[in-house]
Amino acid sequence: MKKKLLTMLSVLGTVGTLCACTSGQQPAGTDAPAAASADATADTAATDSDYEYIKGNGKLVIGITYYEPMNYKAEDGTLTGFDTEFAEAVCAKLGVTPEFQEIDWDMKETELKSRNIDCIWNGLTVTEDRRANMDFSKTYLINKQCVVINQENASTYTDTASLSGAMLSAESGSAGETAITSDANLSQASYTASNSQQDALIALNAGNYDAIVIDYTMALSSVGSGDFSNLVIVDGIELANEEYAIGFRTGSDMTASVNSIIDELIADGTLETIASHYDGLTDLYNAAVK
């Protein structure tokens, strides 16, 4: 009888264990390996070297939008611009190939974090909000935001107060948009975001807006010539000065590696020579590094 009782208890114990497993409950101690595995994955992610990752891929994937003079298509269709040449010079020293990838500017932080791109190198303005989501290289240009209008409105729009009732645009998520929303007068205007600075210029040229706020670097290269010969920069309106830098993933060891190369390119005059290829950039480069 005792033997039969022990046998029955053994069977019941086995059934109980099976039921517990079937109902999603783990026997004591079985979740330790899973936790250890998760911790190991987290540790690996935390200690990953961006430098080794990029060197292993043999390329640096660079997130850009198209705008002159930073990254744009020349007449023959080839990509050129200050940031393009700068990136090519850095990649030559790194021993990797630059791969330029157009991105949605509003999604730049997500693209960077998910490793769809390795850096943002496109007239990227340094801001405290962005510091929370990326690391920045050394500053290499000092830029500012400016207001562009049709020259026939030059006597109408002379300062920010005169623009308070105007129809304005800037690139969504850009420093230009921030300049509009943070200015006491411009923030009262009717504002519509554009997909890019180029789109804003085209829309202004077509008469869809009274004024736009764009990078001074772009305005220097675009306004007053070619398709935009009837557009002008409003003199006397200088919105917040800003610094251009390269954006890398938070904690990336690429930041220090590229900073070292930037120092070399400054010392040997390469970066200044690149700046001289584009109207007005030499002064903005000198303001940043000298």
C-alpha positions as CSV (number, residue, x, y, z in Angstrom):
1,M,0.0,0.0,0.0
2,K,2.8,2.4,0.9
3,K,4.5,1.6,-2.4
4,K,1.3,2.3,-4.4
5,L,0.9,5.6,-2.5
6,L,4.4,6.7,-3.3
7,T,3.9,5.8,-7.0
8,M,0.6,7.8,-7.1
9,L,2.3,10.9,-5.5
10,S,5.2,10.7,-8.0
11,V,2.7,10.6,-11.0
12,L,0.7,13.5,-9.5
13,G,4.0,15.5,-9.1
14,T,4.9,14.9,-12.7
15,V,1.5,15.9,-13.9
16,G,1.6,19.1,-11.8
17,T,5.0,20.1,-13.3
18,L,3.7,19.5,-16.8
19,C,0.6,21.6,-16.1
20,A,2.7,24.4,-14.8
21,C,4.8,24.4,-17.9
22,T,1.8,24.2,-20.1
23,S,0.2,27.2,-18.4
24,G,3.2,29.3,-19.2
25,Q,4.8,29.1,-15.7
26,Q,8.5,28.2,-15.7
27,P,9.9,25.8,-13.0
28,A,12.1,27.6,-10.5
29,G,15.4,28.6,-11.9
30,T,14.7,28.1,-15.6
31,D,14.5,31.9,-16.3
32,A,18.1,32.5,-15.3
33,P,19.7,31.5,-18.6
34,A,17.3,33.8,-20.5
35,A,18.1,36.7,-18.2
36,A,21.8,36.0,-18.6
37,S,21.4,35.9,-22.3
38,A,19.6,39.3,-22.3
39,D,22.3,40.8,-20.1
40,A,25.0,39.5,-22.5
41,T,23.2,41.0,-25.5
42,A,22.9,44.4,-23.7
43,D,26.6,44.3,-22.7
44,T,27.6,43.5,-26.3
45,A,25.5,46.3,-27.6
46,A,27.0,48.7,-25.1
47,T,30.5,47.8,-25.9
48,D,30.1,47.7,-29.7
49,S,32.7,49.7,-31.5
50,D,31.2,51.9,-34.3
51,Y,34.8,52.3,-35.7
52,E,35.2,48.5,-36.0
53,Y,31.7,48.1,-37.4
54,I,32.2,50.7,-40.1
55,K,35.7,49.5,-40.9
56,G,34.4,46.0,-41.2
57,N,31.7,47.2,-43.6
58,G,34.3,49.1,-45.6
59,K,31.9,52.1,-45.9
60,L,30.6,55.0,-44.0
61,V,26.8,55.4,-44.6
62,I,26.1,59.2,-44.5
63,G,22.6,60.6,-44.1
64,I,21.9,63.7,-46.2
65,T,19.3,65.8,-47.8
66,Y,20.0,67.6,-51.1
67,Y,20.8,71.3,-50.8
68,E,23.4,73.6,-52.1
69,P,26.2,74.1,-51.2
70,M,26.5,71.2,-48.7
71,N,25.3,68.2,-50.7
72,Y,23.7,68.6,-54.1
73,K,23.7,67.3,-57.7
74,A,26.0,69.0,-60.2
75,E,24.8,69.5,-63.8
76,D,26.3,66.2,-64.8
77,G,24.4,64.4,-62.0
78,T,27.3,63.7,-59.7
79,L,27.0,64.5,-56.0
80,T,29.1,67.5,-54.9
81,G,29.2,70.1,-52.2
82,F,31.2,71.2,-49.2
83,D,30.0,68.4,-46.9
84,T,30.4,65.9,-49.8
85,E,34.0,66.8,-50.4
86,F,34.7,67.0,-46.7
87,A,33.2,63.5,-46.1
88,E,35.3,62.1,-49.0
89,A,38.5,63.5,-47.6
90,V,37.7,62.0,-44.1
91,C,36.8,58.6,-45.6
92,A,40.0,58.5,-47.6
93,K,42.0,58.8,-44.4
94,L,39.7,56.3,-42.6
95,G,40.2,53.8,-45.5
96,V,36.5,53.4,-46.2
97,T,34.1,54.4,-49.0
98,P,31.6,57.2,-48.4
99,E,28.0,56.1,-49.2
100,F,25.6,59.0,-49.3
101,Q,22.0,58.2,-48.5
102,E,19.1,60.6,-48.7
103,I,16.9,60.6,-45.5
104,D,13.8,62.2,-44.2
105,W,15.2,65.0,-42.1
106,D,12.4,64.6,-39.5
107,M,13.5,60.9,-39.0
108,K,17.3,61.5,-38.8
109,E,17.7,60.5,-35.2
110,T,15.8,57.3,-35.8
111,E,17.8,56.5,-38.9
112,L,21.0,57.0,-36.9
113,K,20.0,55.0,-33.9
114,S,18.8,52.1,-36.0
115,R,22.1,52.0,-37.9
116,N,20.4,52.6,-41.3
117,I,23.0,55.4,-41.5
118,D,26.3,55.8,-39.6
119,C,26.3,59.6,-39.3
120,I,24.4,62.8,-40.3
121,W,26.6,65.0,-42.4
122,N,24.5,67.7,-44.0
123,G,24.8,71.1,-42.5
124,L,23.6,69.7,-39.2
125,T,23.0,72.3,-36.5
126,V,24.3,71.6,-33.0
127,T,21.4,72.0,-30.5
128,E,21.0,70.9,-26.9
129,D,17.9,68.8,-27.8
130,R,20.0,66.9,-30.4
131,R,22.8,66.3,-27.9
132,A,20.4,64.0,-26.1
133,N,20.1,61.8,-29.2
134,M,23.6,61.9,-30.8
135,D,27.2,62.9,-30.3
136,F,28.7,65.8,-32.3
137,S,32.1,66.2,-34.0
138,K,34.1,69.4,-33.8
139,T,32.4,72.5,-35.2
140,Y,33.5,73.2,-38.8
141,L,31.2,76.0,-40.0
142,I,29.3,78.8,-38.3
143,N,26.0,79.4,-40.0
144,K,22.9,81.4,-39.4
145,Q,19.3,81.5,-40.5
146,C,18.1,84.2,-42.9
147,V,14.8,85.4,-44.4
148,V,14.4,85.2,-48.2
149,I,11.7,87.0,-50.1
150,N,10.8,88.0,-53.6
151,Q,12.6,91.2,-54.5
152,E,9.3,92.9,-55.5
153,N,8.4,92.8,-51.7
154,A,11.7,94.3,-50.6
155,S,10.1,97.5,-49.4
156,T,7.3,95.6,-47.6
157,Y,9.3,93.1,-45.6
158,T,12.2,94.8,-43.9
159,D,12.3,93.2,-40.4
160,T,10.6,90.5,-38.4
161,A,7.8,92.8,-37.3
162,S,6.8,93.4,-40.9
163,L,6.6,89.6,-41.4
164,S,4.3,88.9,-38.4
165,G,1.3,88.8,-40.7
166,A,3.0,87.1,-43.6
167,M,2.8,83.5,-45.0
168,L,6.1,81.8,-44.0
169,S,7.7,78.4,-44.6
170,A,10.8,76.5,-43.6
171,E,12.0,72.9,-43.8
172,S,10.2,70.7,-41.3
173,G,12.4,69.9,-38.3
174,S,15.0,72.4,-39.3
175,A,16.8,75.3,-37.5
176,G,14.7,77.6,-39.8
177,E,11.5,76.2,-38.3
178,T,12.9,76.7,-34.8
179,A,13.8,80.3,-35.7
180,I,10.3,81.0,-36.8
181,T,8.5,79.4,-33.8
182,S,10.9,81.0,-31.3
183,D,10.8,84.6,-32.6
184,A,8.2,86.9,-31.1
185,N,7.2,88.3,-34.4
186,L,7.7,85.4,-36.8
187,S,5.7,83.1,-34.6
188,Q,2.6,85.2,-35.2
189,A,2.8,84.6,-38.9
190,S,0.9,81.9,-40.9
191,Y,3.4,79.0,-41.0
192,T,3.5,75.9,-43.2
193,A,6.3,73.4,-43.1
194,S,8.1,72.3,-46.3
195,N,9.7,68.9,-46.9
196,S,13.0,70.5,-47.7
197,Q,14.7,73.9,-48.0
198,Q,14.7,73.4,-51.8
199,D,11.0,72.8,-51.7
200,A,10.6,76.0,-49.7
201,L,12.6,78.0,-52.2
202,I,10.6,76.6,-55.1
203,A,7.3,77.4,-53.4
204,L,8.5,80.9,-52.6
205,N,9.5,81.4,-56.2
206,A,6.0,80.3,-57.3
207,G,4.4,82.8,-55.0
208,N,3.0,80.3,-52.5
209,Y,4.7,82.1,-49.6
210,D,5.7,85.6,-48.7
211,A,8.9,84.6,-47.1
212,I,10.9,81.6,-46.1
213,V,13.6,81.0,-43.5
214,I,16.6,78.9,-44.7
215,D,20.3,78.4,-44.0
216,Y,22.4,81.3,-44.9
217,T,24.8,78.8,-46.6
218,M,22.1,77.7,-48.9
219,A,20.8,81.2,-49.6
220,L,24.3,82.3,-50.6
221,S,24.4,79.6,-53.3
222,S,20.9,79.8,-54.5
223,V,19.3,83.3,-54.1
224,G,19.8,85.9,-56.8
225,S,20.8,83.6,-59.7
226,G,19.4,81.0,-62.0
227,D,15.9,79.9,-61.3
228,F,15.9,82.1,-58.1
229,S,17.2,85.3,-59.7
230,N,14.2,87.2,-58.4
231,L,14.7,86.2,-54.8
232,V,16.7,88.2,-52.2
233,I,18.0,87.9,-48.7
234,V,16.4,90.4,-46.3
235,D,19.3,92.6,-45.0
236,G,19.4,93.2,-41.3
237,I,17.5,90.1,-40.2
238,E,20.0,87.7,-38.6
239,L,18.4,84.9,-36.7
240,A,20.4,82.9,-34.2
241,N,24.0,81.9,-35.2
242,E,24.5,78.2,-35.2
243,E,27.3,75.6,-35.4
244,Y,27.6,72.9,-38.0
245,A,29.0,69.5,-36.9
246,I,28.7,65.8,-37.9
247,G,26.2,63.7,-35.9
248,F,27.2,60.3,-34.7
249,R,25.5,57.7,-32.5
250,T,25.6,58.5,-28.8
251,G,28.8,57.1,-27.3
252,S,30.3,56.3,-30.7
253,D,34.0,56.0,-30.9
254,M,33.8,57.4,-34.4
255,T,33.5,60.9,-33.0
256,A,37.0,60.9,-31.6
257,S,38.4,59.2,-34.7
258,V,36.9,61.7,-37.0
259,N,37.8,64.7,-34.8
260,S,41.4,63.6,-35.1
261,I,41.2,63.6,-38.9
262,I,39.4,67.0,-38.9
263,D,42.4,68.4,-37.0
264,E,44.7,67.0,-39.7
265,L,42.6,68.5,-42.5
266,I,42.6,71.9,-40.8
267,A,46.3,71.8,-40.1
268,D,47.3,70.9,-43.7
269,G,44.8,73.4,-45.3
270,T,42.6,70.8,-47.0
271,L,39.4,71.9,-45.3
272,E,40.0,75.6,-46.0
273,T,40.7,74.7,-49.7
274,I,37.4,72.8,-49.8
275,A,35.6,75.8,-48.3
276,S,37.1,78.1,-51.0
277,H,35.3,76.1,-53.7
278,Y,31.9,77.5,-52.5
279,D,30.9,81.1,-52.4
280,G,30.9,82.6,-48.9
281,L,32.0,79.5,-47.0
282,T,35.6,80.5,-46.4
283,D,34.4,83.2,-43.9
284,L,32.0,80.8,-42.2
285,Y,34.8,78.2,-42.0
286,N,37.3,80.7,-40.6
287,A,34.7,81.8,-38.0
288,A,34.4,78.2,-36.8
289,V,38.0,77.1,-36.6
290,K,40.2,80.2,-36.3
